[in-house]
């Protein structure tokens, strides 16, 4: 077998392994769906729960790098503090050992069966859930087929004199092994892939634990590169989270350098005849022990990060708070955060309607200015959310999630229009203040009555979107009909007041414009709920 054939085998085997791992991870992630989102929200309770959550999520998405990048995204969005992030990062390192444990099983002979079953399910199943299950089985089979291809490609390498000389050099110098593991993982962006290559080498009988352990230590440092690159351009706190990840693995490596021989002896006693299982176990022991030692000292890790990156974020993040491009690695979580951002925008628009009417009633110019300030925020949110929706729509999401994304495009547009109507009312308030317009108590009472129905319709729309609940549509339609009726009645009664000389023409025009804007807000509220109804029925 010539060098080119070996290289092709290695590249193909590694590619198949990585794609299989990705396919299995995406299948598990989509199958977990909303459950994954609720699991992550529990990470904010305490750092011990964070460890468990980090381990579970990494076991699902099959990548500690992806989990850590998500953590950087959450910290950057201000949804997680450093203390909570530490736990999730440590848990992610434990979760990634599950992949190594899977790889250590010698299933390459039956891997084609998994591939065949997986392909059959994906091709012939109409149900989305069944197809996700098929992807999990297909990814599982491809992972082991990739391992088999790598193992076959490495057999000639293992027999060459140059490779034996390299192994002897690494065996005599643990620092070379650490650097090799770090470099390999930094290149392939996956500690699981580096561990898989080690396990494939072990299958050829060419390496033992004295060689493997330094490389394992190095690959745990190398996996930090992804998070460090991801943190470029983020807030100081997010960069600190990436530094904590690096410190955790570097300190763990320093702890285990003098413990290499005891660690090798331990895993050899547990699995005396299986070097592949020894490598997987060494990887697990390193990460679990490291977490046990450093979790109680997490405040010191935060202290180190604060020393490396000094100061806090001086300016509050403008625009969107809950969404971050790093979360797109896990679409189901990105969608959950997007919904939070849309709800924030909707509540900001509702608040603006309330402030605008209060300004009209009290002739308060400061409240008018507040409406204009909020409207600028709403416009920024509309642009950022729409851009994020486009990016999210290009990721791998389920049919139900596609429906939610499609409806949210319309929902965001309706919220932005509600904000515009609040601004219109503020403009009319300015006119009222400048021209010193007066209204009868009857006119103001009618306005309050219509406003109450309008705000109620907006609240129903927000609840409908928040809970993805189409059942509020009927109630909203009834409220909307009442708003339309009131608009007609109050228009007539105000014309009567004009004819009776109780109101000036200018005041009448402003009044009619306000009730018209309130009526339009009711229309947009109904649109929001009807869009939710359409997405649920898809």
C-alpha positions as a Python dict, from the first residue, in 0.01 Angstrom:
ca = {
    (1, 'X'): (0, 0, 0),
    (2, 'X'): (161, 329, -109),
    (3, 'X'): (160, 660, 80),
    (4, 'X'): (-120, 812, -131),
    (5, 'X'): (-351, 517, -64),
    (6, 'X'): (-281, 548, 311),
    (7, 'X'): (-355, 924, 308),
    (8, 'X'): (-678, 870, 111),
    (9, 'X'): (-785, 599, 358),
    (10, 'X'): (-711, 823, 658),
    (11, 'X'): (-890, 1126, 513),
    (12, 'X'): (-1190, 920, 399),
    (13, 'X'): (-1214, 729, 728),
    (14, 'X'): (-1186, 1046, 937),
    (15, 'X'): (-1441, 1224, 715),
    (16, 'X'): (-1686, 936, 748),
    (17, 'X'): (-1632, 927, 1125),
    (18, 'X'): (-1688, 1304, 1166),
    (19, 'X'): (-1993, 1306, 939),
    (20, 'X'): (-2139, 1004, 1117),
    (21, 'X'): (-2087, 1179, 1452),
    (22, 'X'): (-2253, 1496, 1315),
    (23, 'X'): (-2547, 1301, 1169),
    (24, 'X'): (-2600, 1109, 1492),
    (25, 'X'): (-2573, 1432, 1697),
    (26, 'X'): (-2824, 1619, 1479),
    (27, 'X'): (-3064, 1324, 1490),
    (28, 'X'): (-3044, 1307, 1870),
    (29, 'X'): (-3076, 1685, 1895),
    (30, 'X'): (-3390, 1700, 1678),
    (31, 'X'): (-3537, 1397, 1856),
    (32, 'X'): (-3479, 1568, 2192),
    (33, 'X'): (-3636, 1888, 2054),
    (34, 'X'): (-3798, 2104, 2320),
    (35, 'X'): (-3653, 1878, 2591),
    (36, 'X'): (-3302, 1996, 2505),
    (37, 'X'): (-3414, 2357, 2545),
    (38, 'X'): (-3564, 2294, 2890),
    (39, 'X'): (-3252, 2100, 2997),
    (40, 'X'): (-3029, 2396, 2912),
    (41, 'X'): (-3251, 2638, 3105),
    (42, 'X'): (-3187, 2431, 3419),
    (43, 'X'): (-2815, 2507, 3388),
    (44, 'X'): (-2882, 2850, 3533),
    (45, 'X'): (-2986, 2711, 3873),
    (46, 'X'): (-2635, 2624, 4004),
    (47, 'X'): (-2293, 2508, 3883),
    (48, 'X'): (-2348, 2146, 3992),
    (49, 'X'): (-2662, 2128, 3779),
    (50, 'X'): (-2456, 2298, 3508),
    (51, 'X'): (-2212, 2003, 3504),
    (52, 'X'): (-2498, 1757, 3453),
    (53, 'X'): (-2658, 1976, 3184),
    (54, 'X'): (-2324, 2024, 3003),
    (55, 'X'): (-2266, 1645, 3002),
    (56, 'X'): (-2618, 1568, 2872),
    (57, 'X'): (-2610, 1829, 2595),
    (58, 'X'): (-2264, 1720, 2478),
    (59, 'X'): (-2376, 1356, 2477),
    (60, 'X'): (-2667, 1465, 2253),
    (61, 'X'): (-2487, 1702, 2014),
    (62, 'X'): (-2173, 1478, 2015),
    (63, 'X'): (-1932, 1771, 2048),
    (64, 'X'): (-1788, 1944, 2354),
    (65, 'X'): (-1667, 2221, 2121),
    (66, 'X'): (-2026, 2288, 2006),
    (67, 'X'): (-2147, 2301, 2368),
    (68, 'X'): (-1866, 2537, 2472),
    (69, 'X'): (-1929, 2764, 2173),
    (70, 'X'): (-2297, 2771, 2276),
    (71, 'X'): (-2193, 2868, 2630),
    (72, 'X'): (-1982, 3154, 2489),
    (73, 'X'): (-2293, 3262, 2295),
    (74, 'X'): (-2516, 3251, 2604),
    (75, 'X'): (-2264, 3447, 2811),
    (76, 'X'): (-2228, 3700, 2530),
    (77, 'X'): (-2607, 3739, 2522),
    (78, 'X'): (-2608, 3795, 2899),
    (79, 'X'): (-2819, 3484, 2966),
    (80, 'X'): (-2557, 3303, 3172),
    (81, 'X'): (-2299, 3435, 3417),
    (82, 'X'): (-1945, 3300, 3450),
    (83, 'X'): (-2027, 3091, 3758),
    (84, 'X'): (-2302, 2906, 3567),
    (85, 'X'): (-2083, 2878, 3255),
    (86, 'X'): (-1803, 2702, 3449),
    (87, 'X'): (-2030, 2410, 3537),
    (88, 'X'): (-2158, 2362, 3181),
    (89, 'X'): (-1802, 2378, 3039),
    (90, 'X'): (-1680, 2110, 3282),
    (91, 'X'): (-1985, 1896, 3207),
    (92, 'X'): (-1916, 1928, 2833),
    (93, 'X'): (-1572, 1771, 2887),
    (94, 'X'): (-1734, 1477, 3065),
    (95, 'X'): (-2000, 1442, 2794),
    (96, 'X'): (-1742, 1412, 2517),
    (97, 'X'): (-1599, 1098, 2680),
    (98, 'X'): (-1922, 914, 2591),
    (99, 'X'): (-1823, 929, 2222),
    (100, 'X'): (-1486, 771, 2306),
    (101, 'X'): (-1663, 495, 2501),
    (102, 'X'): (-1886, 423, 2200),
    (103, 'X'): (-1589, 418, 1963),
    (104, 'X'): (-1405, 167, 2185),
    (105, 'X'): (-1669, -96, 2104),
    (106, 'X'): (-1548, -315, 1817),
    (107, 'X'): (-1860, -291, 1602),
    (108, 'X'): (-1697, -233, 1261),
    (109, 'X'): (-1802, -577, 1134),
    (110, 'X'): (-2173, -506, 1188),
    (111, 'X'): (-2155, -128, 1112),
    (112, 'X'): (-2283, -181, 751),
    (113, 'X'): (-2603, -330, 899),
    (114, 'X'): (-2665, -7, 1093),
    (115, 'X'): (-2598, 195, 775),
    (116, 'X'): (-2842, -20, 575),
    (117, 'X'): (-3118, 3, 838),
    (118, 'X'): (-3061, 378, 882),
    (119, 'X'): (-3077, 447, 507),
    (120, 'X'): (-3396, 238, 474),
    (121, 'X'): (-3568, 432, 756),
    (122, 'X'): (-3459, 772, 617),
    (123, 'X'): (-3565, 689, 260),
    (124, 'X'): (-3897, 515, 324),
    (125, 'X'): (-4033, 687, 637),
    (126, 'X'): (-4282, 970, 596),
    (127, 'X'): (-4276, 1057, 966),
    (128, 'X'): (-4016, 1322, 1061),
    (129, 'X'): (-3952, 1154, 1398),
    (130, 'X'): (-3882, 820, 1229),
    (131, 'X'): (-3642, 990, 987),
    (132, 'X'): (-3456, 1146, 1282),
    (133, 'X'): (-3434, 799, 1437),
    (134, 'X'): (-3301, 673, 1103),
    (135, 'X'): (-3035, 945, 1102),
    (136, 'X'): (-2921, 838, 1450),
    (137, 'X'): (-2880, 474, 1335),
    (138, 'X'): (-2718, 580, 1004),
    (139, 'X'): (-2474, 814, 1184),
    (140, 'X'): (-2390, 539, 1433),
    (141, 'X'): (-2308, 297, 1149),
    (142, 'X'): (-2105, 553, 953),
    (143, 'X'): (-1904, 638, 1265),
    (144, 'X'): (-1786, 277, 1301),
    (145, 'X'): (-1730, 233, 928),
    (146, 'X'): (-1505, 539, 940),
    (147, 'X'): (-1316, 381, 1232),
    (148, 'X'): (-1269, 60, 1033),
    (149, 'X'): (-1136, 249, 728),
    (150, 'X'): (-892, 446, 948),
    (151, 'X'): (-778, 125, 1118),
    (152, 'X'): (-711, -47, 784),
    (153, 'X'): (-523, 259, 653),
    (154, 'X'): (-303, 270, 963),
    (155, 'X'): (-188, -92, 956),
    (156, 'X'): (94, -26, 700),
    (157, 'X'): (191, 291, 894),
    (158, 'X'): (219, 94, 1217),
    (159, 'X'): (459, -151, 1051),
    (160, 'X'): (694, 114, 910),
    (161, 'X'): (1029, 180, 1081),
    (162, 'X'): (984, 560, 1071),
    (163, 'X'): (658, 534, 1265),
    (164, 'X'): (819, 303, 1522),
    (165, 'X'): (1099, 560, 1568),
    (166, 'X'): (839, 836, 1616),
    (167, 'X'): (653, 631, 1875),
    (168, 'X'): (977, 569, 2065),
    (169, 'X'): (1048, 946, 2062),
    (170, 'X'): (699, 1028, 2197),
    (171, 'X'): (724, 752, 2455),
    (172, 'X'): (1046, 900, 2592),
    (173, 'X'): (916, 1260, 2588),
    (174, 'X'): (560, 1325, 2715),
    (175, 'X'): (576, 1692, 2606),
    (176, 'X'): (594, 1586, 2238),
    (177, 'X'): (281, 1374, 2293),
    (178, 'X'): (92, 1668, 2447),
    (179, 'X'): (190, 1899, 2161),
    (180, 'X'): (93, 1631, 1905),
    (181, 'X'): (-250, 1584, 2066),
    (182, 'X'): (-303, 1960, 2087),
    (183, 'X'): (-208, 2014, 1721),
    (184, 'X'): (-421, 1725, 1591),
    (185, 'X'): (-729, 1844, 1781),
    (186, 'X'): (-680, 2209, 1683),
    (187, 'X'): (-673, 2102, 1316),
    (188, 'X'): (-973, 1864, 1315),
    (189, 'X'): (-1163, 2075, 1575),
    (190, 'X'): (-1274, 1765, 1767),
    (191, 'X'): (-1118, 1586, 2063),
    (192, 'X'): (-1346, 1291, 1982),
    (193, 'X'): (-1182, 1261, 1640),
    (194, 'X'): (-830, 1265, 1792),
    (195, 'X'): (-935, 1000, 2044),
    (196, 'X'): (-1086, 795, 1760),
    (197, 'X'): (-756, 810, 1567),
    (198, 'X'): (-574, 694, 1882),
    (199, 'X'): (-819, 407, 1928),
    (200, 'X'): (-774, 309, 1560),
    (201, 'X'): (-395, 309, 1612),
    (202, 'X'): (-434, 101, 1926),
    (203, 'X'): (-626, -152, 1718),
    (204, 'X'): (-310, -209, 1509),
    (205, 'X'): (-117, -293, 1827),
    (206, 'X'): (136, -14, 1765),
    (207, 'X'): (80, 206, 2072),
    (208, 'X'): (33, 154, 2443),
    (209, 'X'): (-89, 379, 2725),
    (210, 'X'): (247, 548, 2785),
    (211, 'X'): (212, 694, 2431),
    (212, 'X'): (-166, 751, 2438),
    (213, 'X'): (-201, 940, 2769),
    (214, 'X'): (12, 1248, 2675),
    (215, 'X'): (-179, 1273, 2345),
    (216, 'X'): (-510, 1253, 2533),
    (217, 'X'): (-394, 1533, 2764),
    (218, 'X'): (-295, 1743, 2462),
    (219, 'X'): (-622, 1685, 2277),
    (220, 'X'): (-817, 1821, 2576),
    (221, 'X'): (-621, 2146, 2546),
    (222, 'X'): (-660, 2148, 2166),
    (223, 'X'): (-1040, 2138, 2192),
    (224, 'X'): (-1026, 2485, 2355),
    (225, 'X'): (-914, 2639, 2024),
    (226, 'X'): (-1270, 2632, 1882),
    (227, 'X'): (-1416, 2824, 2177),
    (228, 'X'): (-1126, 3071, 2180),
    (229, 'X'): (-1177, 3146, 1809),
    (230, 'X'): (-1553, 3172, 1866),
    (231, 'X'): (-1502, 3430, 2143),
    (232, 'X'): (-1324, 3678, 1912),
    (233, 'X'): (-1534, 3993, 1887),
    (234, 'X'): (-1762, 3902, 2178),
    (235, 'X'): (-1809, 4077, 2513),
    (236, 'X'): (-1536, 4063, 2778),
    (237, 'X'): (-1747, 3820, 2985),
    (238, 'X'): (-1785, 3582, 2689),
    (239, 'X'): (-1407, 3591, 2628),
    (240, 'X'): (-1357, 3510, 2997),
    (241, 'X'): (-1576, 3198, 2953),
    (242, 'X'): (-1342, 3078, 2674),
    (243, 'X'): (-1038, 3149, 2897),
    (244, 'X'): (-1197, 2946, 3180),
    (245, 'X'): (-1235, 2652, 2939),
    (246, 'X'): (-865, 2679, 2849),
    (247, 'X'): (-758, 2710, 3217),
    (248, 'X'): (-967, 2407, 3314),
    (249, 'X'): (-792, 2182, 3061),
    (250, 'X'): (-442, 2326, 3107),
    (251, 'X'): (-460, 2293, 3489),
    (252, 'X'): (-601, 1942, 3451),
    (253, 'X'): (-310, 1849, 3223),
    (254, 'X'): (-58, 1988, 3473),
    (255, 'X'): (-223, 1780, 3748),
    (256, 'X'): (-208, 1461, 3540),
    (257, 'X'): (146, 1495, 3397),
    (258, 'X'): (302, 1346, 3715),
    (259, 'X'): (13, 1097, 3739),
    (260, 'X'): (62, 943, 3393),
    (261, 'X'): (198, 611, 3522),
    (262, 'X'): (-72, 559, 3794),
    (263, 'X'): (-342, 649, 3537),
    (264, 'X'): (-198, 395, 3289),
    (265, 'X'): (-186, 127, 3560),
    (266, 'X'): (-546, 200, 3665),
    (267, 'X'): (-698, 168, 3317),
    (268, 'X'): (-483, -139, 3240),
    (269, 'X'): (-617, -313, 3551),
    (270, 'X'): (-977, -230, 3457),
    (271, 'X'): (-940, -354, 3094),
    (272, 'X'): (-616, -560, 3084),
    (273, 'X'): (-663, -705, 2735),
    (274, 'X'): (-823, -410, 2554),
    (275, 'X'): (-598, -111, 2475),
    (276, 'X'): (-883, 63, 2291),
    (277, 'X'): (-1103, 54, 2602),
    (278, 'X'): (-804, 168, 2811),
    (279, 'X'): (-774, 483, 2596),
    (280, 'X'): (-1147, 559, 2629),
    (281, 'X'): (-1132, 503, 3005),
    (282, 'X'): (-821, 723, 3044),
    (283, 'X'): (-1005, 1001, 2861),
    (284, 'X'): (-1303, 961, 3097),
    (285, 'X'): (-1092, 942, 3416),
    (286, 'X'): (-902, 1259, 3319),
    (287, 'X'): (-1217, 1467, 3261),
    (288, 'X'): (-1420, 1334, 3555),
    (289, 'X'): (-1130, 1369, 3803),
    (290, 'X'): (-1048, 1713, 3666),
    (291, 'X'): (-1410, 1823, 3726),
    (292, 'X'): (-1417, 1678, 4080),
    (293, 'X'): (-1096, 1867, 4168),
    (294, 'X'): (-1167, 2199, 3997),
    (295, 'X'): (-1545, 2247, 4038),
    (296, 'X'): (-1510, 2346, 4407),
    (297, 'X'): (-1230, 2583, 4295),
    (298, 'X'): (-1434, 2738, 4011),
    (299, 'X'): (-1421, 3084, 4173),
    (300, 'X'): (-1042, 3075, 4133),
    (301, 'X'): (-1081, 2993, 3763),
    (302, 'X'): (-1307, 3299, 3733),
    (303, 'X'): (-1040, 3500, 3920),
    (304, 'X'): (-772, 3389, 3670),
    (305, 'X'): (-1001, 3483, 3377),
    (306, 'X'): (-1060, 3826, 3536),
    (307, 'X'): (-682, 3874, 3565),
    (308, 'X'): (-623, 3775, 3200),
    (309, 'X'): (-910, 3993, 3069),
    (310, 'X'): (-945, 4291, 3301),
    (311, 'X'): (-1263, 4488, 3357),
    (312, 'X'): (-1630, 4431, 3286),
    (313, 'X'): (-1842, 4521, 2987),
    (314, 'X'): (-1891, 4894, 3020),
    (315, 'X'): (-2182, 4935, 2781),
    (316, 'X'): (-2500, 4733, 2785),
    (317, 'X'): (-2544, 4535, 2465),
    (318, 'X'): (-2749, 4734, 2217),
    (319, 'X'): (-3028, 4572, 2020),
    (320, 'X'): (-3100, 4201, 2059),
    (321, 'X'): (-3018, 4044, 2396),
    (322, 'X'): (-3112, 3679, 2359),
    (323, 'X'): (-2989, 3579, 2013),
    (324, 'X'): (-2631, 3503, 1913),
    (325, 'X'): (-2491, 3346, 1594),
    (326, 'X'): (-2299, 3089, 1802),
    (327, 'X'): (-2631, 2937, 1911),
    (328, 'X'): (-2712, 2849, 1548),
    (329, 'X'): (-2489, 2541, 1600),
    (330, 'X'): (-2789, 2402, 1792),
    (331, 'X'): (-3100, 2524, 1603),
    (332, 'X'): (-3358, 2407, 1859),
    (333, 'X'): (-3191, 2622, 2125),
    (334, 'X'): (-3141, 2912, 1881),
    (335, 'X'): (-3515, 2901, 1804),
    (336, 'X'): (-3599, 2910, 2176),
    (337, 'X'): (-3381, 3218, 2221),
    (338, 'X'): (-3530, 3379, 1910),
    (339, 'X'): (-3882, 3339, 2053),
    (340, 'X'): (-3762, 3515, 2372),
    (341, 'X'): (-3628, 3801, 2160),
    (342, 'X'): (-3954, 3832, 1964),
    (343, 'X'): (-4149, 3837, 2292),
    (344, 'X'): (-3917, 4110, 2420),
    (345, 'X'): (-3987, 4311, 2104),
    (346, 'X'): (-4364, 4250, 2137),
    (347, 'X'): (-4370, 4361, 2501),
    (348, 'X'): (-4165, 4669, 2408),
    (349, 'X'): (-4427, 4755, 2142),
    (350, 'X'): (-4711, 4698, 2390),
    (351, 'X'): (-4534, 4917, 2645),
    (352, 'X'): (-4498, 5187, 2380),
    (353, 'X'): (-4873, 5187, 2310),
    (354, 'X'): (-4937, 5224, 2684),
    (355, 'X'): (-4686, 5511, 2716),
    (356, 'X'): (-4826, 5688, 2406),
    (357, 'X'): (-5183, 5688, 2541),
    (358, 'X'): (-5063, 5795, 2887),
    (359, 'X'): (-4873, 6083, 2719),
    (360, 'X'): (-5192, 6185, 2534),
    (361, 'X'): (-5398, 6184, 2853),
    (362, 'X'): (-5140, 6379, 3058),
    (363, 'X'): (-4985, 6605, 2789),
    (364, 'X'): (-4641, 6478, 2902),
    (365, 'X'): (-4365, 6563, 2653),
    (366, 'X'): (-4113, 6340, 2836),
    (367, 'X'): (-4335, 6038, 2775),
    (368, 'X'): (-4357, 6133, 2406),
    (369, 'X'): (-3975, 6131, 2389),
    (370, 'X'): (-3973, 5790, 2559),
    (371, 'X'): (-4203, 5655, 2286),
    (372, 'X'): (-3962, 5778, 2016),
    (373, 'X'): (-3666, 5621, 2199),
    (374, 'X'): (-3846, 5286, 2232),
    (375, 'X'): (-3948, 5296, 1866),
    (376, 'X'): (-3580, 5316, 1765),
    (377, 'X'): (-3511, 5004, 1976),
    (378, 'X'): (-3808, 4823, 1814),
    (379, 'X'): (-3674, 4905, 1465),
    (380, 'X'): (-3326, 4774, 1555),
    (381, 'X'): (-3480, 4455, 1698),
    (382, 'X'): (-3688, 4407, 1384),
    (383, 'X'): (-3375, 4423, 1165),
    (384, 'X'): (-3164, 4195, 1387),
    (385, 'X'): (-3442, 3938, 1440),
    (386, 'X'): (-3522, 3923, 1067),
    (387, 'X'): (-3153, 3871, 983),
    (388, 'X'): (-3133, 3594, 1245),
    (389, 'X'): (-3451, 3431, 1112),
    (390, 'X'): (-3292, 3409, 765),
    (391, 'X'): (-2984, 3240, 912),
    (392, 'X'): (-3194, 3004, 1126),
    (393, 'X'): (-3413, 2905, 829),
    (394, 'X'): (-3099, 2775, 653),
    (395, 'X'): (-3014, 2531, 936),
    (396, 'X'): (-3137, 2174, 986),
    (397, 'X'): (-3475, 2208, 1164),
    (398, 'X'): (-3787, 1994, 1187),
    (399, 'X'): (-4102, 2066, 985),
    (400, 'X'): (-4277, 2204, 1295),
    (401, 'X'): (-3985, 2438, 1364),
    (402, 'X'): (-3989, 2550, 998),
    (403, 'X'): (-4354, 2645, 1046),
    (404, 'X'): (-4271, 2851, 1356),
    (405, 'X'): (-3984, 3026, 1174),
    (406, 'X'): (-4206, 3107, 873),
    (407, 'X'): (-4484, 3250, 1094),
    (408, 'X'): (-4234, 3450, 1300),
    (409, 'X'): (-4131, 3648, 989),
    (410, 'X'): (-4492, 3777, 972),
    (411, 'X'): (-4522, 3818, 1350),
    (412, 'X'): (-4212, 4041, 1364),
    (413, 'X'): (-4351, 4257, 1082),
    (414, 'X'): (-4684, 4298, 1266),
    (415, 'X'): (-4505, 4392, 1591),
    (416, 'X'): (-4300, 4653, 1405),
    (417, 'X'): (-4622, 4801, 1260),
    (418, 'X'): (-4773, 4814, 1613),
    (419, 'X'): (-4466, 5015, 1716),
    (420, 'X'): (-4526, 5250, 1420),
    (421, 'X'): (-4886, 5310, 1535),
    (422, 'X'): (-4764, 5390, 1888),
    (423, 'X'): (-4528, 5644, 1731),
    (424, 'X'): (-4821, 5789, 1532),
    (425, 'X'): (-5012, 5839, 1857),
    (426, 'X'): (-4706, 6013, 2004),
    (427, 'X'): (-4697, 6246, 1698),
    (428, 'X'): (-5067, 6324, 1751),
    (429, 'X'): (-4999, 6389, 2121),
    (430, 'X'): (-4732, 6641, 2020),
    (431, 'X'): (-4990, 6815, 1802),
    (432, 'X'): (-5237, 6816, 2091),
    (433, 'X'): (-4976, 6972, 2326),
    (434, 'X'): (-4856, 7237, 2077),
    (435, 'X'): (-5207, 7341, 1971),
    (436, 'X'): (-5349, 7308, 2327),
    (437, 'X'): (-5637, 7094, 2211),
    (438, 'X'): (-5916, 7013, 2460),
    (439, 'X'): (-6152, 6713, 2477),
    (440, 'X'): (-6475, 6644, 2661),
    (441, 'X'): (-6486, 6383, 2939),
    (442, 'X'): (-6715, 6177, 2712),
    (443, 'X'): (-6451, 6170, 2435),
    (444, 'X'): (-6174, 6074, 2680),
    (445, 'X'): (-6390, 5799, 2831),
    (446, 'X'): (-6459, 5655, 2484),
    (447, 'X'): (-6087, 5665, 2405),
    (448, 'X'): (-6004, 5479, 2728),
    (449, 'X'): (-6266, 5213, 2652),
    (450, 'X'): (-6124, 5149, 2305),
    (451, 'X'): (-5767, 5154, 2438),
    (452, 'X'): (-5852, 4888, 2702),
    (453, 'X'): (-5985, 4652, 2434),
    (454, 'X'): (-5681, 4721, 2213),
    (455, 'X'): (-5429, 4646, 2490),
    (456, 'X'): (-5625, 4330, 2579),
    (457, 'X'): (-5607, 4214, 2215),
    (458, 'X'): (-5232, 4279, 2212),
    (459, 'X'): (-5186, 4084, 2536),
    (460, 'X'): (-5380, 3789, 2392),
    (461, 'X'): (-5162, 3796, 2079),
    (462, 'X'): (-4841, 3792, 2286),
    (463, 'X'): (-4968, 3500, 2498),
    (464, 'X'): (-5070, 3317, 2180),
    (465, 'X'): (-4717, 3349, 2039),
    (466, 'X'): (-4541, 3274, 2369),
    (467, 'X'): (-4732, 2947, 2422),
    (468, 'X'): (-4768, 2863, 2049),
    (469, 'X'): (-5139, 2844, 2132),
    (470, 'X'): (-5389, 2877, 1845),
    (471, 'X'): (-5688, 2852, 2084),
    (472, 'X'): (-5682, 3225, 2158),
    (473, 'X'): (-5761, 3315, 1796),
    (474, 'X'): (-6139, 3289, 1843),
    (475, 'X'): (-6131, 3508, 2155),
    (476, 'X'): (-5908, 3758, 1975),
    (477, 'X'): (-6143, 3772, 1676),
    (478, 'X'): (-6431, 3857, 1914),
    (479, 'X'): (-6222, 4133, 2075),
    (480, 'X'): (-6123, 4262, 1730),
    (481, 'X'): (-6490, 4275, 1622),
    (482, 'X'): (-6567, 4473, 1939),
    (483, 'X'): (-6281, 4717, 1859),
    (484, 'X'): (-6414, 4764, 1503),
    (485, 'X'): (-6766, 4827, 1638),
    (486, 'X'): (-6641, 5077, 1893),
    (487, 'X'): (-6434, 5256, 1626),
    (488, 'X'): (-6748, 5306, 1413),
    (489, 'X'): (-6961, 5411, 1713),
    (490, 'X'): (-6704, 5656, 1851),
    (491, 'X'): (-6641, 5805, 1506),
    (492, 'X'): (-7015, 5877, 1480),
    (493, 'X'): (-7041, 6016, 1835),
    (494, 'X'): (-6741, 6241, 1778),
    (495, 'X'): (-6891, 6378, 1455),
    (496, 'X'): (-7204, 6450, 1663),
    (497, 'X'): (-6992, 6644, 1915),
    (498, 'X'): (-6835, 6841, 1629),
    (499, 'X'): (-7182, 6932, 1498),
    (500, 'X'): (-7287, 7038, 1847),
    (501, 'X'): (-6982, 7263, 1877),
    (502, 'X'): (-6834, 7070, 2173),
    (503, 'X'): (-6511, 7002, 1982),
    (504, 'X'): (-6301, 7188, 1725),
    (505, 'X'): (-6225, 7050, 1379),
    (506, 'X'): (-5851, 7018, 1455),
    (507, 'X'): (-5914, 6835, 1784),
    (508, 'X'): (-6167, 6613, 1605),
    (509, 'X'): (-5914, 6515, 1335),
    (510, 'X'): (-5653, 6422, 1597),
    (511, 'X'): (-5909, 6220, 1795),
    (512, 'X'): (-6027, 6028, 1487),
    (513, 'X'): (-5665, 5952, 1390),
    (514, 'X'): (-5597, 5809, 1737),
    (515, 'X'): (-5894, 5573, 1737),
    (516, 'X'): (-5797, 5471, 1382),
    (517, 'X'): (-5445, 5383, 1502),
    (518, 'X'): (-5588, 5183, 1794),
    (519, 'X'): (-5810, 4994, 1550),
    (520, 'X'): (-5508, 4911, 1332),
    (521, 'X'): (-5317, 4786, 1638),
    (522, 'X'): (-5609, 4547, 1702),
    (523, 'X'): (-5582, 4423, 1340),
    (524, 'X'): (-5210, 4352, 1376),
    (525, 'X'): (-5271, 4171, 1708),
    (526, 'X'): (-5518, 3942, 1531),
    (527, 'X'): (-5266, 3883, 1250),
    (528, 'X'): (-5009, 3762, 1507),
    (529, 'X'): (-5246, 3500, 1650),
    (530, 'X'): (-5365, 3391, 1304),
    (531, 'X'): (-5003, 3337, 1195),
    (532, 'X'): (-4949, 3113, 1500),
    (533, 'X'): (-5264, 2921, 1404),
    (534, 'X'): (-5131, 2872, 1050),
    (535, 'X'): (-4791, 2746, 1170),
    (536, 'X'): (-4945, 2495, 1415),
    (537, 'X'): (-5179, 2351, 1150),
    (538, 'X'): (-4895, 2287, 900),
}
